[in-house]
Amino acid sequence: MSLDPKIKQLREFKEKAKLGGGEERIASQHAKGKLTARERIEILLDEGSFREIDIYVARHAGEFDLNTYHPTGDGVVTGYG
């Protein structure tokens, strides 16, 4: 069994995660004159130096309708650079 499909799936998930809440939320931030968290990180740090961690983290809560929206990384960008 090849690992290629699993690796492809992880890469696709990571690309989706980099969109944060999705194209609509990014457009909403830009409409308010704001940058996304990842865009601010790109400005603050040297190019290519940021290493994101916990991008695959997800919450497992059902209270207060928290199970209806599942942002990747639990809605937080963490890393070092």
C-alpha positions in Angstrom: 0.0 0.0 0.0 1.4 3.4 -1.0 1.4 6.4 1.3 1.0 8.8 -1.6 -2.8 9.2 -1.2 -2.5 9.9 2.5 0.3 12.4 1.9 -1.7 14.1 -0.8 -4.7 14.3 1.6 -2.6 15.9 4.3 -1.2 18.4 1.8 -4.7 19.3 0.6 -5.9 19.7 4.2 -2.9 22.0 5.0 -3.7 24.2 2.0 -7.3 24.4 3.1 -6.2 25.2 6.7 -4.1 28.1 5.4 -7.3 29.7 4.1 -8.4 30.1 7.7 -12.2 30.3 7.8 -12.4 30.3 4.0 -12.4 32.9 1.2 -15.5 34.7 2.5 -13.9 35.3 5.9 -10.6 36.5 4.3 -12.6 38.9 2.1 -14.5 40.1 5.2 -11.2 40.9 6.9 -9.9 42.7 3.9 -13.2 44.7 3.5 -12.6 46.0 7.0 -9.1 47.1 6.1 -7.6 44.3 8.1 -5.1 41.6 7.3 -5.5 37.9 8.3 -3.3 36.5 11.0 -1.1 34.7 8.5 -0.7 37.8 6.4 0.4 39.8 9.5 2.9 37.0 10.4 4.3 37.2 6.8 4.9 40.9 7.3 6.5 40.6 10.8 8.9 37.7 10.1 11.6 37.0 7.6 10.4 35.3 4.4 10.2 31.5 4.8 11.2 31.6 8.5 7.8 30.9 10.1 7.1 27.2 11.1 3.5 26.6 11.9 2.6 24.0 14.5 -0.7 22.4 15.5 -2.3 23.2 12.2 -4.2 19.9 12.4 -5.6 20.5 15.9 -9.4 20.4 16.2 -11.8 20.9 19.0 -14.1 18.1 20.2 -16.9 20.0 22.0 -20.6 19.7 21.6 -21.7 22.3 24.1 -23.0 25.7 23.0 -23.2 24.6 19.4 -19.4 24.5 19.2 -19.6 21.4 17.0 -21.2 23.3 14.1 -18.1 25.2 13.0 -14.7 23.5 12.8 -11.9 25.9 12.1 -8.6 24.2 11.5 -6.0 24.7 14.1 -8.9 25.5 16.4 -9.0 29.0 15.0 -5.5 29.9 16.3 -2.2 30.3 14.3 0.7 29.0 16.4 4.3 28.6 15.5 7.8 30.1 15.6 10.0 32.0 13.2 
